Amino acid sequence: MAEREECVVRGSRLGWVAGLLALVAVFGALATHSAPDGGHGIGIWPIGGATACFMISPRPRTWALVGLVGLIGVGSIWIGGRDLEVAIGLGIGLAAEAWVTWWILADGRRKRPPLRTTVDLARFLAAVGCGGLAMGAAGALTSALTGFGEPDVLGLTVAASSLLAQLTVVPFFCRLRNHAPLAGPTERTAQWVLLLAIAPIVFMPEDFPSIVFLVLPLLVWGALRSSPYESMAQLIAVLTFAVPLTTWGRGPFANAGPRFGLSVDGQGILLGTFGAVCALVVLPLVLAVGEQIENARQAAAERDKVQNIVNGAAGVAIIGTDDQGAVTLFNPGAERLLGYTAAEMLGDTTRRLHTPEAIAEKAAELGVENDFTAVARALLGTGANDMRFVRKDGVERVHSMSLNRIEDDRGVVNGYVSTSEDITDRIEAERRLVEAVERLREVDQVKDAFVSSVSHELRTPITSILGYTEMLEEGQYGELAPEQLDAVRRLSANSTRLLSLIDDLLTLSRVQEDGLSLADRVVDLRKIVAAGAAVVAPTLERRELELNVDLPDEPVPFLGDRDMLERVVINLVGNAVKFTPAGGRVDVSLLAGPDSAVVEVADTGIGIPPEEQERLFTRFFRSSLAQQQAIPGSGLGLSIARAIVDQHGGTMSVESEPGQGTTFRVRLPLLTVA
């Protein structure tokens, strides 16, 4: 279907080209036949139509079309009354002109080139000029070879007529910016009536100089107020009167040779020059008006877009002023936030939006004079600043405001714009939040102090309980029955567990208050790891677990607190044993590098869900898997271990998957000991 439509379009275009070439042949013969008697020119030969054929014709090939235009040129000139050798020379020149003009204008492609901007106009004039030079050279060469006329006169004659034909016809086949006419129907009708009335009149007098150039104001009027194609049509209308009347011996250009001592071909040169001048007046104006209309449309669209954005910013007060400070813009956001309507503020200044106290406060903050203008100048271009605004109802609100200059493309300041949003509620919320945080900090301090105090108070009686249970187990108060001994042992175990929890709480309290008091001395990390593992090892006797400890052969010296570091190892190995089911394995290793040592504790236990690992080192946190399996613990050990490692300049990390086990790594920086 698409191919059929393309074939129809091509067939239609070929029909137009065939018709256009036929008109070129007919008018070419008429133009040559109408040339002044005794002259050597070929009249206003319609070379513009031949050039247009290259733009709109999909076929034939370019070289074939050049040959076809050349044959039409030769035939029409010969039929018009010129000798065959002259017709051949000028026909070749016409074909060359059409090809050169098209190749430069359309970049060698079969298309309608744009003619909308000054750049397009420069390209168009260059193409027409080069084409005219090609035709002028062909005319001069033909004259020199055939002896037909004088080479310079014939070259100038055919070049001038070709320029006229190209300048007036080719624009119709370009892509002009076809804007709507600025004039109304009445004005356009008046243009045409005056043009059609004056054009034949000014070509009647034969005196020179003539009033013929009175048509120029009418053409300029049309170029400024009509559509592009209508303006070019008005130019064609003027030439429609100019060419026949000159041919019939009327107007200032007719019989120019005998009357003014010029060559007979001077008539064609003057007529061509007049038409070219008219075209060079109309065409730039048409393009300039089109560009201005397009620029105005884009500016209006941009203005409307900006206006929509400004009006749509309901939560932002946007206020614009001129260079004297008079309000020119007061958007709906400003109306909503400040209570004034735009009608009330336009033409006024923004002084009424600030109290003298607010200005004085801001002036003191900025270190400038207590003056509205001085404060405004100090705020220009400094970004967001807190500023108090007073609403129409007298309520004062705090805005975050930015004030900036509005400059044109030359850097001249022609106004100012401020944008602001009401942050009063946010400031109040932040103040309340700060107060709430401070209260929470006080509560937390009270809680920590309470925990520390209670822990200290509990430690002494629990130690006493452990002492008495130990004496009961040893039979110092008499032999106990098996059931009694079992109860005492349970009491002792739970008391030991409670004492361990109290120790953790006291240690945690020390960390939060002023940090741990570390007794730094050079220690061998191998001994610390071995001692920590040995403390936990007895608990494996009641469990079917395998404990492997891998230590380097050489000492690993480290400057730190032996007891605290050993506590870290005990905590990690104890957790690994506690969370590893029977039949599992716990691997403890120490790796020493050039700059750091790594203590690694890996188990094959229940693991830790990935989403819970970030909270693993927070106080009192216990994983969901530990809670589900009712494994006892306080949730304090890892947070204490992390604090100890941090104070030794180290880091602690974890890798774990549920059901796949867990690996903790403690990296400690090694210190060189002198």
DODRENDREN-914817 format. One line per 5 residues: number of its first residue (from 1); their letters; for each residue z, y, x of C-alpha. Coordinates in Angstrom, 1 decimal. Layout:
N
NUM) a) Z/Y/X | ...
end
This chain:
674
1) maere) 0.0/0.0/0.0 | 0.9/2.4/2.8 | -2.3/1.6/4.6 | -4.3/2.3/1.5 | -2.6/5.7/1.1
6) ecvvr) -3.2/6.5/4.7 | -6.9/5.7/4.3 | -7.1/7.9/1.2 | -5.5/10.8/3.1 | -7.9/10.3/6.1
11) gsrlg) -10.9/10.2/3.8 | -9.8/13.4/2.1 | -9.4/15.1/5.4 | -12.8/13.9/6.5 | -14.2/15.4/3.4
16) wvagl) -12.6/18.7/4.1 | -13.9/18.7/7.7 | -17.5/17.8/6.5 | -17.4/20.7/4.0 | -16.0/23.1/6.6
21) lalva) -18.7/22.2/9.1 | -21.3/22.7/6.4 | -19.9/26.2/5.7 | -19.9/26.9/9.4 | -23.5/26.0/9.7
26) vfgal) -24.5/28.1/6.7 | -22.5/31.2/7.7 | -23.5/30.8/11.3 | -27.2/31.0/10.4 | -26.5/34.0/8.1
31) athsa) -24.5/35.8/10.8 | -27.2/35.4/13.4 | -29.9/36.4/10.9 | -27.8/39.5/10.0 | -27.5/40.7/13.6
36) pdggh) -29.0/44.2/14.2 | -32.7/44.3/14.9 | -33.4/44.7/18.5 | -30.0/43.4/19.5 | -29.1/40.1/21.3
41) gigiw) -25.9/39.1/19.5 | -25.4/36.5/16.9 | -23.2/38.4/14.5 | -19.7/37.3/13.5 | -20.4/33.6/14.0
46) pigga) -17.7/31.5/12.2 | -16.2/29.9/15.3 | -12.7/30.0/13.7 | -13.9/27.3/11.2 | -15.2/25.1/14.0
51) tacfm) -11.9/25.4/15.9 | -10.0/24.4/12.7 | -12.1/21.2/12.5 | -10.4/20.0/15.7 | -7.0/20.6/14.1
56) isprp) -7.5/18.8/10.8 | -10.0/16.1/11.6 | -8.7/12.6/12.3 | -12.2/11.5/13.3 | -14.6/11.5/15.1
61) rtwal) -13.5/11.4/18.7 | -13.0/14.7/20.4 | -16.2/14.5/22.5 | -18.2/13.6/19.5 | -16.8/16.5/17.5
66) vglvg) -17.6/18.8/20.5 | -21.1/17.6/20.4 | -21.3/18.0/16.6 | -20.1/21.7/16.8 | -22.6/22.3/19.6
71) ligvg) -25.5/21.0/17.6 | -24.4/23.1/14.6 | -24.2/26.1/16.8 | -27.6/25.5/18.4 | -29.2/24.8/15.0
76) siwig) -27.7/27.8/13.2 | -28.6/30.2/16.0 | -32.1/28.9/16.3 | -32.6/29.1/12.5 | -31.1/32.6/12.6
81) grdle) -34.0/33.7/14.7 | -33.1/33.2/18.4 | -35.2/31.3/20.9 | -34.3/27.6/21.4 | -33.2/28.0/25.0
86) vaigl) -30.9/30.9/24.0 | -29.6/28.9/21.0 | -28.9/26.0/23.3 | -26.9/28.1/25.8 | -24.9/29.9/23.1
91) gigla) -24.4/26.7/21.1 | -22.9/25.1/24.2 | -20.7/28.2/24.6 | -19.5/27.9/21.0 | -18.6/24.2/21.4
96) aeawv) -16.7/25.0/24.6 | -14.8/27.9/22.9 | -13.8/25.8/20.0 | -12.6/23.0/22.3 | -10.7/25.3/24.7
101) twwil) -9.0/27.2/21.9 | -7.9/23.9/20.2 | -6.8/22.2/23.4 | -4.5/25.1/24.4 | -3.2/25.9/20.9
106) adgrr) -2.6/22.3/19.7 | -1.7/20.8/23.1 | -4.8/18.6/22.9 | -3.6/16.8/19.7 | -5.2/16.6/16.3
111) krppl) -2.6/18.5/14.4 | -1.8/21.8/12.7 | 0.1/23.7/15.4 | 3.1/25.9/14.5 | 2.6/29.7/14.4
116) rttvd) 6.1/30.9/13.5 | 7.8/32.5/16.5 | 6.9/34.9/19.3 | 6.5/32.0/21.6 | 4.0/30.4/19.2
121) larfl) 2.2/33.8/19.0 | 1.9/34.0/22.7 | 0.4/30.5/22.9 | -2.0/31.4/20.0 | -3.2/34.6/21.7
126) aavgc) -3.6/32.8/25.1 | -5.7/30.1/23.4 | -7.9/32.6/21.5 | -8.3/34.7/24.7 | -9.3/31.8/26.8
131) gglam) -11.7/30.6/24.2 | -13.2/34.1/24.0 | -13.6/34.2/27.8 | -15.4/30.8/27.7 | -17.8/32.2/25.1
136) gaaga) -18.3/35.4/27.0 | -19.1/33.5/30.2 | -21.5/31.3/28.3 | -23.3/34.3/26.8 | -23.6/36.0/30.2
141) ltsal) -24.9/32.8/31.9 | -27.4/32.3/29.1 | -28.6/35.9/29.5 | -28.9/35.5/33.2 | -30.8/32.2/33.0
146) tgfge) -33.2/33.1/30.1 | -33.6/36.8/30.7 | -32.4/37.4/27.1 | -30.7/40.8/27.1 | -28.2/42.0/29.7
151) pdvlg) -25.6/39.5/30.8 | -22.6/41.8/30.6 | -23.6/43.2/27.2 | -24.4/39.8/25.7 | -21.2/38.3/27.1
156) ltvaa) -19.1/41.2/25.7 | -20.9/41.0/22.3 | -20.4/37.3/21.7 | -16.8/37.4/23.1 | -15.8/40.3/20.7
161) sslla) -17.3/38.6/17.6 | -15.6/35.3/18.6 | -12.2/36.9/19.0 | -12.5/38.4/15.5 | -13.5/35.1/14.0
166) qltvv) -10.7/33.2/15.7 | -8.0/35.7/15.0 | -8.7/35.9/11.3 | -9.5/32.3/10.4 | -7.5/30.0/12.7
171) pffcr) -4.1/31.2/11.4 | -4.9/29.8/8.0 | -5.0/26.3/9.6 | -1.7/26.7/11.5 | 1.7/26.0/10.2
176) lrnha) 3.0/29.5/9.3 | 6.5/30.1/8.1 | 5.4/30.5/4.5 | 8.3/32.6/3.1 | 8.3/34.0/-0.4
181) plagp) 7.0/37.6/-0.7 | 9.6/40.3/-0.5 | 7.6/42.5/-2.9 | 7.6/41.9/-6.6 | 4.5/41.3/-8.7
186) terta) 4.0/45.0/-9.5 | 4.2/46.0/-5.8 | 1.8/43.2/-4.8 | -0.7/44.2/-7.5 | -0.6/47.7/-6.2
191) qwvll) -1.2/46.5/-2.7 | -4.4/44.6/-3.7 | -5.7/47.4/-6.0 | -5.3/50.0/-3.2 | -6.8/47.7/-0.6
196) laiap) -9.8/46.7/-2.7 | -10.4/50.4/-3.6 | -10.0/51.9/-0.2 | -11.7/49.2/2.0 | -15.2/49.9/0.7
201) ivfmp) -14.7/53.6/0.6 | -13.7/54.0/4.3 | -16.8/52.0/5.4 | -19.2/54.4/3.6 | -19.1/57.5/6.0
206) edfps) -21.2/57.2/9.1 | -19.6/60.0/11.1 | -17.6/58.9/14.1 | -14.6/59.0/14.3 | -14.1/57.7/10.8
211) ivflv) -11.3/57.3/8.3 | -11.8/53.5/8.7 | -8.4/53.0/10.2 | -6.8/54.2/6.9 | -6.8/50.5/6.0
216) lpllv) -4.2/49.8/8.7 | -1.2/51.2/6.7 | -2.2/49.0/3.8 | -2.5/45.9/6.0 | 0.9/46.8/7.6
221) wgalr) 2.4/47.2/4.1 | 1.2/43.8/3.1 | 2.3/42.2/6.3 | 5.9/43.5/5.8 | 6.2/42.8/2.1
226) sspye) 3.8/39.9/1.2 | 3.8/36.2/2.1 | 2.1/35.2/5.4 | -1.0/33.7/3.8 | -1.4/36.5/1.4
231) smaql) -1.2/39.0/4.2 | -3.9/37.2/6.1 | -6.0/37.0/2.9 | -5.7/40.8/2.7 | -7.1/41.0/6.2
236) iavlt) -10.0/38.8/5.3 | -10.6/41.0/2.2 | -11.0/44.1/4.5 | -13.4/42.3/6.7 | -15.3/41.0/3.7
241) favpl) -16.2/44.7/3.1 | -16.5/45.7/6.7 | -19.0/43.1/7.8 | -21.6/43.3/5.0 | -21.4/47.1/4.9
246) ttwgr) -21.9/47.4/8.6 | -24.8/45.0/8.4 | -26.4/47.1/5.6 | -26.1/50.2/7.8 | -23.0/51.8/6.3
251) gpfan) -19.8/52.8/8.1 | -18.9/54.1/11.5 | -20.1/51.0/13.4 | -23.6/50.7/11.9 | -26.5/51.8/14.2
256) agprf) -24.0/52.7/16.8 | -26.6/52.4/19.6 | -29.1/55.0/18.5 | -26.3/57.4/17.2 | -24.0/57.3/20.2
261) glsvd) -26.3/56.3/23.0 | -25.0/52.7/23.2 | -26.8/49.4/23.2 | -27.9/48.0/19.9 | -25.2/45.3/20.4
266) gqgil) -22.6/48.0/20.5 | -22.4/47.6/16.7 | -21.2/44.1/17.0 | -18.8/45.0/19.8 | -17.2/47.8/17.8
271) lgtfg) -16.9/45.8/14.6 | -15.4/42.8/16.5 | -12.9/45.1/18.3 | -11.9/46.7/15.0 | -11.3/43.3/13.3
276) avcal) -9.4/42.0/16.3 | -7.2/45.1/16.3 | -6.4/44.7/12.6 | -5.6/41.0/13.2 | -3.4/41.9/16.2
281) vvlpl) -1.5/44.4/14.0 | -1.0/42.1/11.0 | -0.3/38.7/12.7 | 2.7/39.8/14.8 | 4.2/41.7/11.9
286) vlavg) 3.8/38.6/9.7 | 5.6/36.4/12.3 | 8.3/39.0/12.9 | 9.1/39.3/9.2 | 9.2/35.5/8.9
291) eqien) 11.6/35.3/11.8 | 13.8/38.0/10.4 | 13.9/36.3/7.0 | 14.7/32.9/8.6 | 17.4/34.5/10.8
296) arqaa) 18.9/36.3/7.7 | 18.8/33.0/5.8 | 20.6/31.2/8.6 | 23.1/34.1/9.0 | 23.8/34.0/5.2
301) aerdk) 24.2/30.3/5.3 | 26.6/30.6/8.3 | 28.4/33.4/6.6 | 28.8/31.4/3.4 | 30.0/28.4/5.3
306) vqniv) 32.6/30.5/7.1 | 33.6/32.1/3.9 | 34.0/28.7/2.2 | 36.1/27.6/5.1 | 38.2/30.7/5.0
311) ngaag) 38.6/30.5/1.2 | 39.4/26.8/1.4 | 42.2/27.3/3.9 | 44.8/27.6/1.1 | 47.7/26.9/3.5
316) vaiig) 46.7/29.4/6.1 | 46.8/33.2/5.8 | 43.6/34.6/7.4 | 43.6/38.4/7.6 | 40.7/40.4/9.1
321) tddqg) 40.6/44.1/10.0 | 38.1/46.5/11.4 | 38.5/48.1/14.8 | 40.8/50.7/13.3 | 43.1/48.1/11.7
326) avtlf) 42.0/48.5/8.1 | 42.1/45.2/6.3 | 38.6/43.8/5.5 | 39.5/40.2/4.8 | 42.4/38.8/2.9
331) npgae) 41.8/35.1/2.0 | 43.3/33.1/-0.9 | 45.8/31.5/1.6 | 47.1/35.0/2.5 | 47.3/35.8/-1.2
336) rllgy) 49.4/32.7/-1.9 | 51.7/33.0/1.1 | 52.3/36.8/1.0 | 52.0/37.5/-2.7 | 49.5/40.4/-2.4
341) taaem) 46.0/40.2/-3.9 | 43.0/40.9/-1.8 | 42.3/44.0/-3.9 | 45.7/45.4/-3.0 | 45.3/44.8/0.7
346) lgdtt) 41.6/45.7/1.4 | 41.4/49.1/3.2 | 45.2/49.1/3.9 | 46.8/48.1/7.2 | 49.0/45.1/7.9
351) rrlht) 52.0/47.3/8.8 | 53.3/46.7/5.2 | 53.6/43.0/6.0 | 56.3/43.5/8.6 | 59.7/45.2/8.3
356) peaia) 60.8/47.7/11.0 | 63.5/45.2/12.0 | 60.9/42.4/12.5 | 58.8/44.7/14.7 | 61.9/45.8/16.7
361) ekaae) 62.9/42.2/17.2 | 59.5/41.2/18.4 | 59.2/44.2/20.6 | 62.4/43.3/22.3 | 61.3/39.7/22.7
366) lgven) 58.0/40.8/24.3 | 59.5/43.6/26.4 | 57.3/46.3/24.9 | 57.8/49.6/23.1 | 59.3/49.4/19.6
371) dftav) 56.0/50.2/17.9 | 53.7/48.2/15.6 | 50.6/49.0/17.7 | 52.3/48.1/21.0 | 53.5/44.8/19.6
376) arall) 50.0/44.0/18.2 | 48.4/44.6/21.5 | 51.0/42.4/23.3 | 50.2/39.6/20.9 | 46.4/39.8/21.2
381) gtgan) 45.0/36.5/22.6 | 48.4/35.0/23.5 | 48.1/32.0/21.1 | 50.6/31.1/18.4 | 53.8/33.3/18.1
386) dmrfv) 56.6/33.2/15.6 | 56.5/36.5/13.5 | 58.4/37.5/10.4 | 56.3/38.5/7.4 | 57.7/40.2/4.3
391) rkdgv) 56.2/39.0/1.0 | 55.4/41.4/-1.9 | 58.6/40.3/-3.6 | 60.7/41.4/-0.6 | 61.4/37.9/0.7
396) ervhs) 61.0/37.6/4.5 | 59.4/34.4/5.8 | 58.6/33.2/9.4 | 55.0/32.6/10.2 | 53.3/31.0/13.3
401) mslnr) 50.6/33.6/13.9 | 47.7/34.0/16.3 | 46.0/37.4/16.7 | 42.6/37.7/18.3 | 39.8/40.2/18.8
406) ieddr) 36.4/40.0/17.1 | 33.7/40.9/19.6 | 29.9/41.2/19.3 | 27.4/39.7/21.8 | 27.8/42.8/23.9
411) gvvng) 31.6/42.4/24.2 | 32.3/45.4/22.0 | 35.4/45.0/19.8 | 34.5/45.5/16.1 | 37.6/44.1/14.5
416) yvsts) 40.6/41.8/14.7 | 41.6/38.6/12.9 | 45.0/36.9/12.5 | 45.7/33.4/11.3 | 49.2/32.3/10.3
421) editd) 51.0/29.6/8.4 | 54.5/29.8/6.9 | 56.9/27.7/9.1 | 60.2/28.9/7.5 | 60.9/25.5/5.9
426) rieae) 59.9/23.7/9.1 | 62.3/25.8/11.1 | 65.1/25.2/8.7 | 64.4/21.5/8.7 | 64.4/21.5/12.5
431) rrlve) 67.7/23.3/12.5 | 69.2/20.8/10.1 | 67.8/18.0/12.1 | 69.4/19.4/15.3 | 72.7/19.7/13.5
436) averl) 72.4/16.1/12.1 | 71.6/14.8/15.6 | 74.6/16.6/17.1 | 76.8/15.2/14.4 | 75.4/11.7/15.0
441) revdq) 76.0/12.2/18.7 | 79.6/13.2/18.0 | 80.0/10.1/15.7 | 78.5/7.9/18.4 | 80.9/9.3/21.0
446) vkdaf) 83.9/8.7/18.7 | 82.6/5.2/18.0 | 82.3/4.5/21.7 | 85.7/5.9/22.4 | 87.1/3.8/19.7
451) vssvs) 85.4/0.6/21.0 | 86.6/1.4/24.5 | 90.2/2.0/23.3 | 90.3/-1.0/21.1 | 88.8/-3.2/23.8
456) helrt) 91.5/-2.0/26.3 | 94.2/-2.7/23.7 | 92.8/-6.2/22.9 | 92.4/-7.3/26.5 | 96.2/-7.5/27.2
461) pitsi) 97.3/-9.6/24.2 | 94.2/-11.9/24.6 | 95.0/-12.4/28.3 | 98.5/-13.3/27.2 | 97.2/-15.7/24.6
466) lgyte) 95.1/-17.4/27.3 | 98.1/-17.7/29.5 | 100.2/-19.4/26.8 | 97.4/-21.8/25.8 | 97.0/-22.8/29.4
471) mleeg) 100.7/-23.5/29.7 | 100.5/-25.6/26.4 | 97.6/-27.6/27.8 | 99.5/-28.3/31.0 | 102.5/-29.6/28.9
476) qygel) 105.0/-27.1/30.1 | 106.4/-26.9/26.5 | 106.3/-30.6/26.0 | 103.6/-33.1/25.5 | 101.1/-32.4/22.7
481) apeql) 99.6/-34.8/20.3 | 95.8/-35.3/20.7 | 95.1/-33.2/17.6 | 97.4/-30.5/18.9 | 95.8/-30.5/22.3
486) davrr) 92.3/-30.2/20.8 | 93.4/-27.2/18.7 | 94.9/-25.5/21.7 | 91.7/-26.1/23.7 | 89.6/-24.6/20.8
491) lsans) 92.0/-21.6/20.8 | 91.6/-21.2/24.5 | 87.8/-21.4/24.4 | 87.5/-18.9/21.6 | 90.0/-16.6/23.4
496) trlls) 87.9/-16.8/26.5 | 84.8/-16.0/24.5 | 86.5/-13.0/22.9 | 87.7/-11.8/26.4 | 84.2/-12.1/27.6
501) liddl) 83.0/-9.9/24.7 | 85.7/-7.4/25.5 | 84.6/-7.3/29.1 | 81.0/-6.6/27.9 | 82.1/-3.8/25.7
506) ltlsr) 84.1/-2.2/28.4 | 81.2/-2.5/30.9 | 78.9/-1.0/28.3 | 81.3/1.8/27.7 | 81.4/2.6/31.4
511) vqedg) 77.5/2.6/31.5 | 77.3/5.1/28.6 | 80.0/7.4/29.7 | 79.4/8.0/33.5 | 77.4/5.0/34.7
516) lslad) 78.6/2.0/36.7 | 80.7/2.7/39.8 | 78.8/0.5/42.2 | 80.4/-0.7/45.4 | 77.3/-0.6/47.6
521) rvvdl) 77.2/-2.8/50.7 | 74.7/-5.0/52.4 | 74.5/-8.3/50.6 | 72.3/-11.4/50.9 | 70.4/-11.8/47.6
526) rkiva) 70.2/-15.6/48.3 | 74.0/-15.9/48.1 | 74.1/-13.8/44.9 | 71.5/-15.9/43.1 | 73.1/-19.2/44.3
531) agaav) 76.6/-18.0/43.2 | 75.4/-16.9/39.8 | 73.6/-20.2/39.2 | 76.7/-22.1/40.4 | 78.8/-20.4/37.8
536) vaptl) 76.6/-21.5/35.0 | 75.9/-25.0/36.4 | 79.1/-26.7/34.9 | 77.9/-26.0/31.4 | 74.9/-28.3/32.1
541) errel) 77.2/-31.3/32.4 | 77.4/-31.4/28.6 | 73.7/-30.7/28.2 | 70.6/-32.8/29.1 | 69.0/-29.9/31.0
546) elnvd) 67.4/-29.7/34.5 | 68.4/-26.7/36.6 | 66.2/-25.9/39.7 | 67.1/-23.2/42.2 | 64.5/-22.2/44.8
551) lpdep) 65.7/-19.8/47.5 | 63.9/-18.6/50.7 | 65.1/-19.9/54.1 | 65.6/-16.5/55.6 | 68.3/-14.0/54.4
556) vpflg) 67.2/-11.3/51.9 | 69.4/-8.3/52.7 | 69.9/-5.8/49.9 | 72.2/-2.7/49.6 | 74.0/-3.1/46.3
561) drdml) 77.1/-4.2/44.3 | 77.6/-8.0/44.8 | 79.7/-8.5/41.6 | 77.3/-6.6/39.3 | 74.2/-8.2/40.7
566) ervvi) 75.9/-11.6/40.3 | 76.6/-10.7/36.7 | 72.9/-10.1/36.1 | 72.1/-13.6/37.4 | 74.8/-15.2/35.4
571) nlvgn) 73.6/-13.5/32.3 | 70.0/-14.5/32.7 | 70.7/-18.1/33.8 | 73.4/-18.4/31.0 | 70.9/-17.2/28.4
576) avkft) 68.3/-19.6/29.7 | 70.7/-22.5/29.4 | 72.0/-21.4/26.0 | 68.5/-21.0/24.4 | 66.9/-24.1/25.9
581) paggr) 67.2/-27.4/23.9 | 68.2/-30.7/25.4 | 65.6/-32.2/27.6 | 64.4/-28.8/28.8 | 64.3/-27.2/32.2
586) vdvsl) 65.5/-23.9/33.8 | 63.9/-22.7/37.0 | 65.6/-20.0/39.1 | 63.8/-18.5/42.1 | 64.0/-15.7/44.6
591) lagpd) 60.8/-14.3/46.1 | 61.0/-11.8/49.0 | 58.1/-9.4/49.7 | 57.7/-6.6/52.3 | 59.0/-3.9/49.9
596) savve) 60.8/-5.7/47.1 | 62.5/-8.9/46.0 | 61.9/-10.7/42.7 | 64.5/-12.8/40.9 | 62.8/-15.0/38.4
601) vadtg) 64.5/-17.1/35.7 | 62.2/-19.2/33.6 | 63.1/-21.7/30.8 | 61.4/-24.0/28.4 | 63.5/-22.8/25.5
606) igipp) 62.9/-21.4/22.0 | 61.2/-18.2/23.2 | 61.2/-14.7/21.7 | 58.7/-13.4/19.1 | 56.3/-10.7/20.6
611) eeqer) 57.2/-8.1/18.1 | 60.9/-8.3/19.0 | 60.5/-8.1/22.8 | 60.5/-4.3/22.9 | 64.0/-4.3/21.3
616) lftrf) 65.3/-7.1/23.5 | 67.3/-4.8/25.9 | 68.9/-2.6/23.1 | 72.6/-3.0/22.3 | 73.7/-5.8/19.9
621) frssl) 70.1/-7.0/19.3 | 69.6/-10.7/18.8 | 66.3/-12.3/18.2 | 65.5/-13.8/14.8 | 65.0/-17.3/16.3
626) aqqqa) 68.6/-17.2/17.8 | 70.0/-16.1/14.4 | 68.1/-18.8/12.5 | 69.4/-21.5/14.9 | 72.9/-20.1/14.8
631) ipgsg) 73.2/-19.7/18.6 | 76.2/-17.6/19.3 | 76.0/-14.3/21.3 | 77.0/-10.7/21.1 | 73.6/-9.1/22.0
636) lglsi) 75.1/-7.1/24.8 | 74.3/-9.2/27.9 | 70.7/-8.1/28.4 | 71.4/-4.4/27.8 | 74.2/-4.5/30.4
641) araiv) 72.0/-6.4/32.9 | 69.2/-3.9/32.4 | 71.6/-1.0/33.1 | 72.8/-2.7/36.3 | 69.3/-3.3/37.5
646) dqhgg) 68.3/0.3/36.6 | 71.2/1.7/38.7 | 70.0/-0.4/41.6 | 66.6/1.2/41.4 | 65.0/-1.9/40.0
651) tmsve) 63.1/-3.0/37.0 | 63.4/-5.9/34.5 | 60.6/-7.4/32.5 | 60.1/-10.4/30.2 | 57.3/-12.7/29.2
656) sepgq) 57.8/-15.1/26.2 | 56.1/-17.0/23.5 | 58.0/-18.7/20.6 | 58.5/-22.4/21.3 | 56.9/-22.0/24.8
661) gttfr) 59.9/-20.6/26.7 | 60.8/-17.3/28.4 | 60.6/-15.8/31.9 | 62.7/-12.9/33.0 | 61.8/-11.0/36.3
666) vrlpl) 64.1/-8.7/38.1 | 62.4/-6.6/40.8 | 64.7/-4.9/43.3 | 63.5/-2.6/46.1 | 64.5/-3.9/49.5
671) ltva) 66.2/-1.4/51.9 | 65.9/-1.5/55.7 | 69.2/-1.9/57.2 | 69.7/-0.4/60.7
end
